[in-house]
């Protein structure tokens, strides 16, 4: 299984001088990663949290300083999806 933290930036981003890309995964991490990486998101999803109902196209916000990763979907829509 590849380590997502070790994933290099895609060429098209490097050409635009992007220096970092957030990686969100349940993958393993042995300390060889680099950049911004958020690991172990599936326990929250497995417990029925908001990440269990994310759909393609949903926006998320990451605040590294406060250690928060949030789905930008209304509370009403999240409750509808959980049903």
C-alpha positions in Angstrom: 0.0 0.0 0.0 1.6 3.4 -1.0 2.0 6.0 1.6 -0.1 9.0 0.7 2.1 11.4 2.7 4.9 10.5 0.2 2.8 11.4 -2.8 4.5 14.1 -4.9 2.7 17.1 -6.3 1.2 16.6 -9.8 3.1 18.2 -12.6 0.3 20.6 -13.5 0.4 22.0 -10.0 4.2 22.3 -9.9 4.0 24.2 -13.2 1.8 26.7 -11.4 4.4 27.0 -8.6 2.2 25.3 -6.0 4.4 24.3 -3.1 2.1 22.2 -0.9 -1.1 20.2 -1.3 -3.2 18.9 1.6 -3.4 15.1 1.7 -6.4 13.5 3.6 -6.2 9.8 4.1 -6.7 6.8 6.3 -3.5 5.5 4.9 -0.5 4.5 6.9 2.4 7.0 7.6 5.9 6.0 8.6 7.4 9.5 9.0 8.6 9.7 5.4 5.9 12.0 4.4 6.1 15.7 3.7 3.7 18.6 3.4 0.3 19.0 5.0 -1.2 15.6 5.8 -4.3 14.7 7.8 -4.5 11.0 8.8 -7.0 8.7 10.4 -10.3 10.3 9.2 -12.2 7.0 8.9 -12.9 6.4 12.6 -15.0 9.6 12.6 -16.8 8.4 9.5 -17.3 4.8 10.9 -19.0 6.3 14.0 -21.6 8.0 11.8 -20.0 11.4 11.9 -20.2 14.0 9.2 -17.4 12.4 7.1 -19.6 9.4 6.7 -21.9 11.3 4.4 -19.5 13.4 2.3 -20.3 13.5 -1.4 -18.3 14.3 -4.5 -18.1 18.1 -4.8 -18.6 18.9 -1.1 -16.2 21.5 0.2 -14.1 21.0 3.3 -12.1 23.5 5.3 -8.9 22.7 7.1 -7.6 24.9 10.0 -4.2 23.5 10.9 -3.8 25.8 13.8 -7.0 24.7 15.6 -6.7 21.1 14.3 -10.1 21.1 12.7 -11.3 19.6 9.4 -14.9 20.6 8.6 -17.4 19.7 5.9 -19.0 22.8 4.5 -22.5 21.5 4.2 -25.5 22.8 6.2 -26.6 21.0 9.3 -30.0 20.3 7.7 -28.4 18.7 4.6 -26.1 16.6 6.8 -29.1 15.3 8.9 -31.0 14.5 5.6 -28.0 12.5 4.3 -27.6 10.6 7.6 -31.2 9.4 7.4 
